Amino acid sequence: MPEHVKPTRRYESPRRREQAEQTRREIIRAAQRLFEERGYAATTMSAVAAAAGVALKTVYLAFDTKSGLLRAAWDVLLRGEDDVPVAALDWYRQTLAEPDPRRQLALVARNSRLVKARIGPLLKVIRSAAPVDTDMAALWELIESDFHANQGAIVAELDRKGALRPGLDAASATDILWTLNHPDVWHLLADRGWTPEQWEIWFAEAATQQLLGPDGPVPRRAARTAGRGTGHPL
């Protein structure tokens, strides 16, 4: 009678998993640097492999496509290596919980400035690749929808407080905040020589006047010092 033989289990040690994850992080860092320096079209998987110091096969085993690699780089840059949802981040919860409407918009301006300075270059790569790559077009559409939803969450809190200016509904207020805070506006003003600090002050004042009414702009000192978090481009 044939003896039953148990299938051999593949053993994967914690050390091997840690090494694989470290290699993945190095590939992502190298890819981000090349994408920002060269753009999407000019960055090849071979160049990423060389920059990361690994074999080309290793890059393809970790990321099937160049678009998948760029998406992974975006996720890490946006949410961190632990992939924590934006809604769970302390700075985001603090912004939503801020009771003073003007202070709340100052927090939005502060956090938006910090995150745009960090993710702006890679976001520009995704934006420019969207018209020529279907995967990047889908990623840009997701970024846009998430971004609009984040503006809506801020506006919902302002509306709940009764802080929106008379005659302004929440849907219109969301579109206004989305437009003022849009990455394209950030890049346009940066191309005109604006500093991130100038953008933060302008955005806080413009958002306050457009959403809360003409009672006065956010004090410049408040706009400069409000908030200390980083994360999603509010």
N, C-alpha and C positions, 0 to 999 in steps of 0.2 A: 504494500500500500504506500503510495507516494507521500513523503513527509511534507507537511505544509511549511512553506518558507515565507516568513514575514518580509515584506518589501523593506529595502534599506532606506532609512530616513536620512535626508540630507541635513547634515549638521551645520548650522550657521552660528558661529560664536558671536557674543556681544562685541568682541574686539573687531571682528570682520565687519559687522554692521556699522560700527563707529567709523572704521576706515572708509567704508563705502559712502557714508554720509559726509565725511570730511571731503572726499573727492568730489562729491556732488556740489558742496558749497564752493569749492575752489573753481569748478567749472562755471557755476553761476556768476561768481565774482568776475572771472575773466570775461565771460560773455557780456556782462553789464558794461564793463570798461570798453570793450570793443564796439558794442552797439552805440554807446554814447560818443565815441571818438570817430567812428567810420560810418555810422548809419546802418540801417537794416540790410539793404541790398548788398553793401560791400563787405559785410561781416559773414564769413564762411564758417562752417563747422570745423574745417581744418585749422583755420586761424584760431578758433576758440580752443581747440585741443592743444595747439602749440603754446598758446598763452597760459593755459592751465597746467602744462607739463604732463599731459596724459596722451594716450593713444586715441586716434580718431574713433576707433571702435568703442572705447570707453564712453565717449561723449554720446554716441548713438544708442548705447545700451541704457544710458540714463535719461536721454531725451530723444524721442524718435525723430523730431523735426526741428528746424531752426525756429519756427514759430512757437513750438512747444517750449523751447529753451528761453525764448524771450518772455513768454507768459510766466514761466517759473521765476525768472529774474524779477519780473514785475510783482509777483505775489510776495516774494521775500522782501523786496524793497518796501512794499506797502504795509504788510502785516507783520514782518519779522520772521525769523526762522522758525518760531513756534507756531506760526499761522494763527494768531489770536484774532478773532473777529473784531472788527472796528467797534461794534456796539459794546464790546466787553472791556474796552480800554478805559482807564481811569479818566484821561483827559476828555474823552468824548462824553462820558457820563457827567463829569463836572460841568461841561459846557451846557448840556441839556438841563442840568439842575440849577444853573445860576438864576437867582430870582430877579435880578435887575436887567431889564431888556438891553440897555446900552452897554452894560458890562458884558452881557452875553454876546453881543455882536463884536465887542472888543476881543473877547476870547476866540470867537470864530476867526477874526482877522489875524490874531497872533498865531493860532495853530495852523491856519491855512498858509501863512507866510513860511513857517518852519517846514511844513511838509512839502510845499511847492519847491522850495529851495533844494530839497533833498531828492524829490522824485521828478522834478521838471524835465531834466535832460532825457531820461528814459521815456517819460510820457510823450515827449516830442517825437522820439523815434517811433513809438507805436502809432501816433497820430499820422505821421508821414507815410508809414507802411500800410495803413488801412486801405487806401484806394487801390493798392496793387496786390494785396494778399488777403484772401478770404478769411483766414484764421485771425489775422490782425484786425480786420474789419469787425469780426465778431467780438474780439476783445475790446476794441474801442467802443463799440455799442454797449457792452457791459459796463465799462468804466463810466460812460455817459449816464446810463440809467442809474447806477449806484450813486453817482455824484449828485444827480437831480434829487434822488430820494433822500440823501443826506441834507440837502438844502430844505427839503420839505419837513424833515424832522425838526430842524431849527425853527422854521416858520410856525409849525404846529405849536411849539412851546410859546412863541411870541403871541400867537392868536389866543391860546389858552389864557394868557395873562391879560388879554384885552389890550395889547400894546400896539397892534398894527394901526397905522394911521386911518382915519375915517375914509370909507369908500374903497379901501384896498382889501380884496378877498385873499384867502390863503393861497389859492392856485396862482394868482397873478404875482403875489409876493414871492412865492417859490421861484417862479420864472425870473423875476428881477434879481433875487439873490444868486440864482444859478448863473445868470449872465454876468453880473459883477464879479463873481468869484471864479469864473470859468478859466481853466488853464490857458486857453487861447488869448484871453485878455492879459493874463500874466506875461506870456511870451511877447505879445505885442509891445507892452510897456517896457519890458526888459530890453527889447531890441531898440527902443528909443532912449535907452540909457538909464531907466529908472532903477534904483536900488530896491532890494527886498523891503527895506524899512520904509521907503517912500510909498511902495505899493501898499503895505500894511496900513499906514495912516490914511491913505486915500480910500482904501476899501472900507475901513471902519467908518469913516465919515460919510461916504456915499451910501453905504448900506443903512446907516442910521437915518439919514435924511430921506431916503426912498421908502423905507419900511415903517419908520416910527413917526415921521412927520417933522416939521420945521422947528422943533423946540431947541435945536442946537446940536452941533456935531459932538462926537466923542472927543473929550480932551486928549490932546496929543500924548500927554504923559501916560494916560490910561491905555491908549492904543499900543504904546511901546512896551509897557510892562505887564499887560494882562496875560495870564496863562503861562504854562511852562511845558505843555505836552507836545508830542509829535505823533503823527499817524496818518490817517486818511485825509486827502485833500477836501476838507469841508467846503 
